[in-house]
């Protein structure tokens, strides 16, 4: 197309089209020279044009189509005609083959050199289309998975290890200091995990294969490799990075290390375990780039958030956040600490391990090897004149009693329990050996939470559930199920064919009152449950999740999965 051969500057084009004034353009150019950013990005950041206005004006002036990548139906095979390195270098994506002419989305279609290079690399004439740069980069992350790259590095490492010996000197090099296959393989695994927003990486040797699994949105995804014998080299390398004993393969070990992946600071918590086929490694990935989440961002409904905010601002008492591993408890607690963290308050946390580092907060990590337990640290912390205490988890009677007594003696205590719902959490304290009167006096509220997967916005479909599912849903939410348009997951490139992308929190909050405190004081579990269910406005977790399904945010199938975690005794099984 002719536009690619014309030497036109984007700023001049926008001024001539009346989208910008000359003064605005001059300001943007001045800022661009200072920052080195693309002019279009600077114009948007300065507020001269919104992103949509910028692309619309540019599309009209250049007389080329604008393609919204968020709603475009991709053919991954067509996209991958252009290697990832070129796609990122030239900010380009191949969208379609139109009778021998390739439609190529460009963040800067006026870059003449890039247009010529793309035609040369692709070996076909191209027709430019305008795409949003941020959406382009996000799409490239989704499309160019590193599965083939990982497989290639695994094969290379397998060949290097054909003699069965490890080069310890090479394996101990820094991540960015070596081109050794083991280093490149691990770097590629981490980059792929960050691209797909994985929370965990599992490296599991089997009898004949090596499995690398990633937990994305709470569900494991698997890549199987035939190069089984590379597993010890990977484990050895990870142990060296974590400062663990490389000679010890008989007992579990825990460690941590940090690395930078795709411009993000990632803290890796590593756990090894001896299994029949060798050693299994599980790594939890914690993105430190953005730090802890603010309370407004945890996903709690506004009415519940208002109540929670009032509770944590009280001068003393115990607030519990409950749920299984991976349900977002730590995110909620750190969000609360972010809100409470001010000059006039002394905050001490007792954690295992410390996940995010917070300024002005005294964070202590549990270390069982030297008998530094939750209870022991908590006793010492109380002598440090704290206003607020965060106890990572109440695991035993000692910790429970110390936390409760601290809450009674002028301290706000935040902690977690591994229970199914808010109602069962209070009685769990009594079951652990805490005195009923102590729990009744100190406990202020319990928040229970889960994470349900969001339907991918690009590929969901309408769904008519069967009668038994509708009957169950109607029983849980009598007034809203009739006439609801449910959705189901389908799967596309954007969600890695899972049908889901991202997660949203579902919450349940139980605020203590006199009737609940009385039942707890008497350790009467049945009466406690009865009173809780009669509290006006009390909404169980299942109901909160079902409301998201009614709104089309998640699927009924996902609600069933979560409800089974909460109540395994229910009579409906989808």
C-alpha positions as CSV (number, residue, x, y, z in Angstrom):
1,X,0.0,0.0,0.0
2,X,1.2,3.5,-0.8
3,X,1.1,4.7,2.8
4,X,4.1,2.6,3.6
5,X,6.2,4.4,1.0
6,X,5.4,7.9,2.1
7,X,7.5,9.7,4.6
8,X,4.9,11.2,6.8
9,X,5.3,12.1,10.5
10,X,2.5,11.0,12.8
11,X,2.5,14.4,14.6
12,X,2.1,16.3,11.4
13,X,-0.7,14.0,10.3
14,X,-2.7,14.5,13.5
15,X,-2.2,18.3,13.4
16,X,-3.3,18.5,9.7
17,X,-6.4,16.4,10.6
18,X,-7.3,18.7,13.5
19,X,-6.8,16.1,16.2
20,X,-3.9,18.1,17.8
21,X,-2.9,21.7,18.0
22,X,0.7,22.7,17.0
23,X,1.3,23.7,20.6
24,X,0.2,20.2,21.9
25,X,2.5,18.6,19.3
26,X,5.4,20.7,20.4
27,X,4.9,19.7,24.0
28,X,4.6,16.0,23.1
29,X,7.8,16.1,21.0
30,X,9.6,17.8,23.9
31,X,8.4,15.1,26.3
32,X,9.3,12.4,23.7
33,X,12.9,13.7,23.5
34,X,13.2,13.5,27.3
35,X,11.7,10.0,27.7
36,X,12.5,8.2,24.5
37,X,9.0,6.9,24.3
38,X,7.0,6.6,21.1
39,X,5.2,9.8,20.2
40,X,1.8,8.3,20.1
41,X,2.2,6.9,23.7
42,X,3.4,10.4,24.9
43,X,0.3,12.1,23.3
44,X,-2.0,9.7,25.1
45,X,-0.1,10.0,28.5
46,X,-0.2,13.8,28.3
47,X,-4.0,13.6,27.9
48,X,-4.2,15.3,24.5
49,X,-6.0,12.3,23.1
50,X,-7.5,9.2,24.5
51,X,-6.2,5.9,23.2
52,X,-9.4,5.3,21.2
53,X,-9.3,8.8,19.8
54,X,-5.7,8.5,18.8
55,X,-6.2,5.3,16.9
56,X,-9.5,6.5,15.3
57,X,-7.9,9.7,14.0
58,X,-4.8,8.0,12.8
59,X,-6.8,5.3,11.0
60,X,-8.9,7.9,9.2
61,X,-5.9,10.0,8.2
62,X,-3.9,7.1,6.9
63,X,-7.0,5.5,5.3
64,X,-6.1,2.1,6.7
65,X,-8.4,-0.1,9.0
66,X,-8.1,-0.2,12.7
67,X,-8.3,-3.7,14.2
68,X,-9.3,-4.2,17.8
69,X,-7.2,-7.1,18.9
70,X,-9.4,-7.7,22.0
71,X,-12.2,-8.8,19.7
72,X,-10.3,-10.2,16.7
73,X,-10.7,-13.9,15.8
74,X,-7.1,-15.0,15.4
75,X,-5.7,-17.8,13.3
76,X,-2.6,-18.8,15.4
77,X,-1.0,-20.5,12.4
78,X,-1.1,-17.3,10.3
79,X,0.2,-15.2,13.2
80,X,3.2,-17.5,13.6
81,X,4.3,-17.0,10.0
82,X,6.3,-14.1,11.6
83,X,8.8,-15.2,14.2
84,X,8.3,-13.7,17.7
85,X,11.6,-11.8,17.6
86,X,10.5,-9.9,14.5
87,X,7.0,-9.4,15.8
88,X,8.3,-7.7,18.9
89,X,11.1,-5.8,17.1
90,X,8.8,-4.3,14.5
91,X,5.6,-4.1,16.7
92,X,3.7,-6.2,14.2
93,X,1.3,-9.1,14.0
94,X,0.1,-11.1,11.0
95,X,-3.7,-11.1,11.1
96,X,-4.8,-12.7,7.8
97,X,-3.8,-14.0,4.4
98,X,-6.0,-12.2,1.9
99,X,-5.4,-13.9,-1.5
100,X,-1.6,-13.7,-1.1
101,X,-1.6,-10.3,0.6
102,X,-0.9,-10.4,4.3
103,X,-2.9,-8.1,6.6
104,X,-0.4,-7.0,9.2
105,X,-1.4,-5.2,12.3
106,X,1.2,-2.4,13.2
107,X,1.6,-0.1,16.2
108,X,3.4,2.3,13.9
109,X,2.3,1.7,10.3
110,X,4.2,4.8,9.2
111,X,7.6,3.2,9.9
112,X,8.8,2.8,6.3
113,X,11.9,0.7,7.1
114,X,9.9,-1.7,9.2
115,X,7.3,-2.1,6.4
116,X,10.1,-3.0,3.9
117,X,11.7,-5.4,6.3
118,X,8.4,-7.2,7.1
119,X,7.7,-7.7,3.3
120,X,11.2,-9.1,2.9
121,X,11.0,-11.4,5.9
122,X,7.5,-12.7,5.1
123,X,8.1,-13.0,1.3
124,X,4.7,-11.5,0.5
125,X,3.2,-8.1,0.0
126,X,1.6,-6.7,3.1
127,X,-1.4,-4.5,3.8
128,X,-1.0,-2.5,7.0
129,X,-3.7,-2.2,9.7
130,X,-3.5,-0.1,12.8
131,X,-3.5,-1.8,16.2
132,X,-3.2,-0.5,19.8
133,X,0.4,-1.0,21.0
134,X,-0.5,-2.3,24.5
135,X,-3.0,-4.7,23.1
136,X,-0.5,-5.8,20.5
137,X,2.2,-6.7,23.2
138,X,-0.4,-8.5,25.3
139,X,-1.5,-10.5,22.3
140,X,2.0,-11.5,21.4
141,X,2.5,-12.8,25.0
142,X,-0.5,-15.0,24.5
143,X,0.2,-16.3,21.1
144,X,3.9,-17.0,21.2
145,X,3.9,-19.6,24.0
146,X,7.4,-21.0,24.6
147,X,6.4,-24.7,24.5
148,X,8.5,-25.3,21.3
149,X,11.4,-23.2,22.7
150,X,11.3,-25.2,25.9
151,X,11.2,-28.5,24.0
152,X,14.2,-27.4,21.9
153,X,16.3,-26.4,25.0
154,X,15.4,-29.6,26.7
155,X,16.6,-31.6,23.7
156,X,19.8,-29.5,23.6
157,X,20.4,-30.2,27.4
158,X,19.7,-33.9,26.9
159,X,22.4,-34.1,24.2
160,X,24.8,-32.3,26.5
161,X,24.1,-34.8,29.3
162,X,24.5,-37.8,27.1
163,X,27.6,-38.8,29.1
164,X,25.6,-38.7,32.3
165,X,27.8,-36.1,34.0
166,X,27.0,-32.6,35.2
167,X,29.2,-29.6,34.9
168,X,28.8,-28.1,38.4
169,X,30.7,-24.9,37.4
170,X,28.3,-24.2,34.5
171,X,25.2,-25.0,36.5
172,X,26.3,-22.6,39.3
173,X,26.6,-19.6,36.9
174,X,24.1,-16.8,37.2
175,X,20.9,-16.9,35.2
176,X,22.0,-14.1,32.9
177,X,25.7,-15.0,32.7
178,X,25.6,-18.2,30.6
179,X,24.3,-19.7,27.4
180,X,24.4,-23.1,28.9
181,X,21.3,-25.2,27.9
182,X,20.2,-25.7,31.5
183,X,20.2,-21.9,32.1
184,X,18.4,-21.2,28.8
185,X,15.8,-23.9,29.5
186,X,15.0,-22.6,33.0
187,X,14.8,-19.0,31.8
188,X,12.4,-20.0,29.0
189,X,10.3,-22.0,31.6
190,X,10.1,-18.9,33.8
191,X,9.3,-16.6,30.9
192,X,6.5,-18.8,29.7
193,X,5.1,-19.0,33.2
194,X,5.1,-15.2,33.6
195,X,3.4,-14.8,30.1
196,X,0.5,-17.0,31.1
197,X,0.2,-15.6,34.6
198,X,1.1,-18.9,36.3
199,X,1.2,-18.9,40.1
200,X,3.2,-22.1,40.4
201,X,5.6,-24.3,38.4
202,X,5.9,-28.0,39.0
203,X,8.8,-30.0,37.7
204,X,8.0,-33.7,38.1
205,X,10.1,-36.6,36.8
206,X,8.1,-39.7,35.9
207,X,9.4,-43.1,35.0
208,X,9.9,-42.4,31.3
209,X,9.1,-38.6,30.9
210,X,9.5,-35.2,32.5
211,X,6.4,-33.3,33.3
212,X,6.5,-29.5,33.6
213,X,3.2,-28.2,34.9
214,X,2.0,-24.6,35.5
215,X,-0.9,-23.6,37.7
216,X,-2.9,-21.0,35.8
217,X,-6.0,-19.5,37.4
218,X,-5.9,-22.4,40.0
219,X,-5.8,-25.2,37.4
220,X,-2.7,-27.1,36.3
221,X,-1.6,-27.2,32.7
222,X,1.0,-29.7,31.6
223,X,3.8,-30.0,29.1
224,X,5.3,-33.5,28.8
225,X,8.9,-34.0,27.6
226,X,10.6,-37.3,26.6
227,X,14.0,-36.0,27.9
228,X,13.6,-37.6,31.3
229,X,17.2,-37.5,32.3
230,X,17.5,-33.7,32.2
231,X,15.4,-33.6,35.5
232,X,18.4,-34.0,37.9
233,X,20.2,-31.2,36.1
234,X,17.2,-28.8,36.5
235,X,16.9,-29.7,40.2
236,X,20.6,-29.3,40.8
237,X,20.6,-25.9,39.1
238,X,17.5,-24.7,41.1
239,X,19.1,-26.0,44.4
240,X,22.2,-24.0,43.6
241,X,20.2,-20.8,42.9
242,X,18.3,-21.4,46.2
243,X,21.4,-22.1,48.3
244,X,20.3,-25.6,49.2
245,X,22.4,-28.7,49.8
246,X,22.9,-30.3,46.4
247,X,24.2,-33.5,47.8
248,X,21.1,-34.2,49.8
249,X,18.4,-36.0,47.8
250,X,16.8,-38.0,50.6
251,X,14.8,-35.3,52.5
252,X,12.7,-32.4,51.5
253,X,14.3,-28.9,51.3
254,X,12.9,-25.4,51.1
255,X,14.5,-22.3,49.7
256,X,14.0,-19.1,47.7
257,X,15.7,-16.9,45.1
258,X,14.9,-13.9,43.0
259,X,15.2,-13.2,39.3
260,X,14.0,-10.7,36.7
261,X,11.7,-12.0,34.0
262,X,10.2,-9.9,31.2
263,X,10.9,-6.8,33.1
264,X,9.3,-8.0,36.3
265,X,11.0,-8.8,39.6
266,X,9.9,-12.4,40.6
267,X,10.5,-13.9,44.0
268,X,10.6,-17.7,43.8
269,X,9.7,-19.9,46.7
270,X,11.1,-23.4,46.1
271,X,10.2,-26.8,47.6
272,X,11.9,-30.1,46.8
273,X,10.6,-33.5,47.7
274,X,12.1,-37.0,47.0
275,X,9.8,-39.2,45.0
276,X,10.2,-42.6,43.5
277,X,11.4,-41.3,40.1
278,X,13.8,-38.7,41.6
279,X,13.1,-35.3,43.1
280,X,9.9,-33.2,42.5
281,X,10.2,-29.4,42.6
282,X,7.4,-26.9,43.1
283,X,8.0,-23.2,42.8
284,X,5.6,-20.5,43.9
285,X,6.1,-17.3,41.8
286,X,5.5,-14.0,43.6
287,X,5.6,-10.9,41.4
288,X,7.3,-8.2,43.5
289,X,7.1,-5.5,40.8
290,X,3.8,-4.0,41.8
291,X,4.1,-5.0,45.5
292,X,1.1,-5.9,47.7
293,X,-2.4,-5.2,46.4
294,X,-4.4,-2.4,47.9
295,X,-7.6,-3.3,49.7
296,X,-9.7,-1.7,46.9
297,X,-8.3,-4.2,44.5
298,X,-8.9,-7.5,46.3
299,X,-12.4,-7.7,44.6
300,X,-14.5,-7.5,47.8
301,X,-18.1,-6.2,47.1
302,X,-18.5,-2.5,48.2
303,X,-20.9,-3.1,51.0
304,X,-18.8,-5.9,52.4
305,X,-15.6,-3.8,52.0
306,X,-17.1,-1.0,54.0
307,X,-17.9,-3.4,56.8
308,X,-14.4,-4.9,56.7
309,X,-12.7,-1.5,56.7
310,X,-14.6,-0.5,59.9
311,X,-13.6,-3.8,61.5
312,X,-9.9,-3.4,60.9
313,X,-9.9,0.2,62.1
314,X,-11.0,-1.0,65.6
315,X,-8.4,-0.7,68.3
316,X,-8.4,-4.4,69.3
317,X,-9.9,-7.7,68.5
318,X,-9.2,-10.8,66.2
319,X,-10.2,-10.9,62.6
320,X,-9.9,-14.2,60.7
321,X,-9.6,-14.7,57.0
322,X,-10.2,-18.3,56.0
323,X,-10.0,-20.4,52.9
324,X,-7.9,-23.1,51.3
325,X,-4.4,-22.6,49.9
326,X,-4.5,-20.3,46.9
327,X,-7.8,-18.7,47.7
328,X,-6.3,-15.1,48.1
329,X,-6.2,-14.9,51.9
330,X,-2.7,-13.4,51.9
331,X,-3.7,-10.8,49.3
332,X,-6.6,-9.7,51.5
333,X,-4.5,-9.5,54.6
334,X,-1.8,-7.5,52.9
335,X,-4.4,-5.2,51.5
336,X,-5.6,-4.6,55.1
337,X,-2.0,-3.9,56.2
338,X,-1.5,-1.5,53.4
339,X,-4.5,0.5,54.7
340,X,-3.4,0.3,58.3
341,X,0.2,1.1,57.7
342,X,0.8,4.7,58.9
343,X,3.4,6.5,61.0
344,X,1.4,6.3,64.2
345,X,1.0,2.5,64.3
346,X,3.5,-0.2,65.0
347,X,2.8,-3.3,62.9
348,X,4.5,-6.7,63.3
349,X,3.9,-9.7,61.1
350,X,4.7,-13.4,61.8
351,X,4.8,-15.2,58.5
352,X,5.8,-18.5,56.9
353,X,7.3,-17.3,54.6
354,X,7.3,-13.5,54.1
355,X,5.7,-13.1,50.7
356,X,5.8,-9.3,50.1
357,X,8.0,-6.8,51.8
358,X,6.3,-3.8,53.3
359,X,8.0,-0.6,54.3
360,X,7.6,0.5,58.0
361,X,6.4,-3.1,58.9
362,X,8.4,-5.4,61.1
363,X,8.2,-8.8,59.3
364,X,9.5,-12.0,60.9
365,X,9.7,-15.3,59.2
366,X,9.1,-18.6,61.0
367,X,12.1,-21.0,61.1
368,X,11.3,-24.4,62.6
369,X,15.0,-25.4,62.3
370,X,15.9,-23.1,65.1
371,X,12.6,-23.5,67.0
372,X,11.4,-20.1,65.8
373,X,7.7,-21.0,65.7
374,X,4.6,-18.9,65.4
375,X,3.9,-19.0,69.1
376,X,7.4,-18.2,70.1
377,X,7.7,-15.2,67.7
378,X,4.2,-14.0,68.8
379,X,5.2,-14.0,72.5
380,X,8.3,-11.9,71.7
381,X,6.3,-9.6,69.4
382,X,4.0,-8.7,72.2
383,X,7.0,-7.3,74.1
384,X,7.7,-5.0,71.1
385,X,4.8,-2.7,71.9
386,X,2.8,-3.4,68.7
387,X,-0.5,-1.9,67.8
388,X,-1.3,-4.4,65.0
389,X,-0.2,-8.0,64.7
390,X,-0.5,-10.2,61.6
391,X,-0.2,-14.0,62.3
392,X,0.3,-15.8,59.0
393,X,-1.7,-18.8,60.2
394,X,-3.1,-20.2,63.4
395,X,-1.9,-23.8,63.4
396,X,-2.0,-24.9,67.0
397,X,-3.5,-24.3,70.5
398,X,-0.5,-22.2,71.7
399,X,-0.7,-19.8,68.7
400,X,-4.5,-19.6,69.0
401,X,-4.5,-18.7,72.7
402,X,-1.7,-16.1,72.4
403,X,-3.5,-14.5,69.4
404,X,-6.8,-14.4,71.3
405,X,-5.2,-13.0,74.5
406,X,-3.4,-10.4,72.4
407,X,-6.7,-9.4,70.8
408,X,-8.2,-8.9,74.3
409,X,-5.3,-6.8,75.6
410,X,-5.5,-3.9,73.2
411,X,-4.1,-5.3,70.0
412,X,-5.7,-5.7,66.6
413,X,-4.8,-9.2,65.4
414,X,-5.2,-10.4,61.8
415,X,-4.8,-14.1,61.0
416,X,-5.8,-17.0,58.8
417,X,-7.4,-20.4,59.3
418,X,-7.7,-23.3,56.8
419,X,-11.5,-23.9,57.1
420,X,-14.3,-24.2,54.5
421,X,-16.4,-21.2,55.5
422,X,-16.9,-18.4,57.9
423,X,-19.3,-20.2,60.1
424,X,-17.0,-23.2,60.8
425,X,-14.0,-21.0,61.5
426,X,-15.1,-19.7,64.9
427,X,-15.9,-23.2,66.2
428,X,-12.5,-24.4,64.8
429,X,-10.8,-22.2,67.4
430,X,-12.6,-24.0,70.1
431,X,-11.8,-27.4,68.5
432,X,-8.1,-26.4,68.5
433,X,-8.3,-26.1,72.3
434,X,-9.0,-22.4,72.8
435,X,-11.4,-21.6,75.7
436,X,-14.9,-20.8,74.4
437,X,-15.1,-17.6,76.5
438,X,-11.8,-16.4,75.2
439,X,-12.8,-16.9,71.6
440,X,-16.2,-15.3,72.2
441,X,-14.6,-12.2,73.8
442,X,-11.8,-11.6,71.3
443,X,-13.2,-12.6,67.9
444,X,-14.7,-9.7,66.0
445,X,-15.4,-11.2,62.5
446,X,-14.5,-14.0,60.1
447,X,-14.0,-13.5,56.3
448,X,-14.1,-16.5,54.1
449,X,-13.1,-16.4,50.5
450,X,-12.5,-18.4,47.3
451,X,-11.4,-17.5,43.8
452,X,-13.5,-18.5,40.8
453,X,-12.3,-18.3,37.3
454,X,-13.7,-15.6,35.0
455,X,-15.0,-16.7,31.6
456,X,-12.8,-15.6,28.7
457,X,-14.5,-12.6,27.1
458,X,-13.5,-13.8,23.6
459,X,-15.0,-17.2,23.5
460,X,-17.8,-17.9,25.9
461,X,-21.2,-19.2,24.7
462,X,-24.8,-19.1,25.9
463,X,-25.6,-22.2,27.9
464,X,-28.9,-23.9,29.0
465,X,-28.1,-26.0,32.0
466,X,-30.1,-29.2,32.7
467,X,-33.0,-29.3,35.0
468,X,-31.2,-30.7,38.0
469,X,-28.6,-27.9,37.8
470,X,-31.3,-25.3,37.5
471,X,-33.1,-26.8,40.5
472,X,-30.0,-26.7,42.6
473,X,-29.2,-23.1,41.6
474,X,-32.8,-22.0,42.3
475,X,-32.6,-23.5,45.8
476,X,-29.5,-21.5,46.5
477,X,-30.7,-18.2,44.9
478,X,-34.5,-18.4,44.6
479,X,-35.2,-15.0,43.1
480,X,-32.6,-14.6,40.4
481,X,-32.1,-17.9,38.5
482,X,-35.4,-17.9,36.6
483,X,-34.7,-16.2,33.2
484,X,-31.0,-15.9,33.8
485,X,-28.8,-16.3,30.7
486,X,-25.9,-18.6,31.8
487,X,-22.7,-18.9,29.9
488,X,-20.2,-21.7,29.4
489,X,-16.5,-21.9,28.7
490,X,-15.3,-22.7,25.1
491,X,-11.6,-22.0,24.7
492,X,-9.4,-19.9,22.4
493,X,-5.8,-18.8,22.0
494,X,-6.3,-15.9,24.4
495,X,-7.2,-18.2,27.3
496,X,-4.9,-21.0,26.2
497,X,-8.1,-23.0,25.3
498,X,-9.2,-23.2,28.9
499,X,-12.3,-21.0,28.4
500,X,-11.3,-18.9,31.4
501,X,-9.0,-16.0,31.9
502,X,-8.3,-14.5,35.3
503,X,-10.1,-15.0,38.6
504,X,-12.5,-13.0,40.8
505,X,-12.9,-13.3,44.5
506,X,-16.1,-14.5,46.2
507,X,-16.5,-13.5,49.8
508,X,-18.5,-14.3,52.9
509,X,-18.3,-12.2,56.1
510,X,-19.6,-13.1,59.5
511,X,-19.6,-10.3,62.1
512,X,-19.9,-11.4,65.7
513,X,-22.9,-10.4,67.7
514,X,-24.2,-11.2,71.2
515,X,-26.1,-14.3,70.1
516,X,-23.1,-15.7,68.2
517,X,-20.8,-14.9,71.1
518,X,-23.1,-16.7,73.5
519,X,-23.2,-19.8,71.4
520,X,-19.4,-19.7,71.0
521,X,-19.0,-19.2,74.8
522,X,-21.0,-22.4,75.3
523,X,-19.1,-24.2,72.5
524,X,-22.5,-25.0,71.0
525,X,-21.7,-25.6,67.3
526,X,-25.3,-26.3,66.1
527,X,-26.7,-23.2,67.8
528,X,-23.8,-21.1,66.4
529,X,-24.7,-22.2,62.8
530,X,-28.4,-21.6,63.4
531,X,-27.8,-18.1,64.6
532,X,-25.4,-17.3,61.8
533,X,-27.9,-18.2,59.1
534,X,-30.5,-16.0,60.7
535,X,-28.4,-12.8,60.5
536,X,-29.9,-10.3,58.1
537,X,-27.8,-9.9,55.0
538,X,-25.6,-12.9,55.6
539,X,-24.6,-14.4,52.3
540,X,-22.8,-17.8,52.0
541,X,-19.9,-18.2,49.6
542,X,-21.9,-20.4,47.2
543,X,-24.6,-17.7,46.8
544,X,-21.9,-15.1,46.1
545,X,-20.4,-17.4,43.4
546,X,-23.8,-18.2,41.9
547,X,-24.5,-14.5,41.5
548,X,-21.4,-14.2,39.3
549,X,-22.8,-17.1,37.1
550,X,-26.2,-15.3,36.9
551,X,-24.4,-12.2,35.7
552,X,-22.4,-14.2,33.1
553,X,-19.0,-13.5,34.7
554,X,-18.4,-17.2,35.4
555,X,-19.9,-20.5,34.5
556,X,-22.2,-22.8,36.5
557,X,-19.6,-25.5,36.2
558,X,-17.1,-23.2,38.0
559,X,-19.7,-22.5,40.7
560,X,-20.2,-26.3,41.2
561,X,-16.4,-26.8,41.5
562,X,-16.2,-24.1,44.2
563,X,-19.4,-25.3,46.0
564,X,-17.9,-28.8,46.3
565,X,-14.9,-27.4,48.1
566,X,-17.2,-25.7,50.5
567,X,-19.8,-28.4,51.1
568,X,-18.9,-31.9,50.0
569,X,-22.1,-33.3,51.5
570,X,-24.5,-31.6,49.2
571,X,-26.8,-33.9,47.2
572,X,-26.3,-32.4,43.8
573,X,-23.4,-33.4,41.7
574,X,-23.3,-31.9,38.2
